[in-house]
Amino acid sequence: MSFRPISFLLLILVWLLTMGAGRAQQPPPTEYHVKAAFLFNFARFVEWPPGAFPDTASPIVIGVLGENPFHDDLEQTVQHKILNNRTLAIKQFGSPKEATNCHILFISTSEKKRLPEIFDALRGSSVLTVGETDRFTETGGMVSFVNEGTKIRFRINESAAKSAGLKISSKMLSLASPPNH
């Protein structure tokens, strides 16, 4: 294993451990706390085309479409964080059309039956789609959370990301689990 994958995983681990620094006996992170940390780090390792941001002061918007399983974890994870001179904002979306103005979109399992409609509505926009439903990347999603034993990993559909004008760093690609066959 090369240094890069280890450094990415260490970054996530250190970040999760230091989030609770100064607090007594923090409970272990929940599944969605870990997934929120992944979403934050995806923003670090994805490059959007210049037109994806209205101006240089625009935030990186992480959206949730459907039921929000994160509750406050996502907001707490990105609160007061800055990436590439941009703040981060969290938005809840009611429709795929509204979500075309975000940068990372977590598509809840509550939207599983609407995935083809959602992907159609997002076509032509530079939105990194992230989900956790079975076969998410095989049906057009870009990043899928998968449980491997007790670990949360992710799979990447790089061709879907490229067709949206997104460039995923080699560091992130090297950490992805292999696709299902």
Number of C-alpha atoms within 10 A of each C-alpha: 6 7 8 14 17 13 12 17 12 12 13 17 13 11 13 17 13 11 12 13 10 8 8 7 8 11 7 10 13 11 14 16 20 21 21 21 19 18 20 21 17 18 20 15 16 18 15 19 12 10 10 19 17 10 9 10 10 14 20 23 21 25 26 25 22 18 15 17 15 17 11 12 18 24 16 14 21 20 13 10 13 13 14 10 12 14 16 20 18 18 14 16 20 12 12 20 12 14 25 20 19 23 22 24 25 23 27 19 19 13 16 16 9 12 19 13 11 21 15 12 16 19 13 12 18 24 25 27 26 25 24 21 18 13 14 24 24 17 13 18 27 22 25 26 21 18 12 10 7 7 10 14 16 24 23 24 20 17 14 20 21 14 13 20 20 21 17 20 13 12 15 18 17 14 17 17 15 11 13 8 4
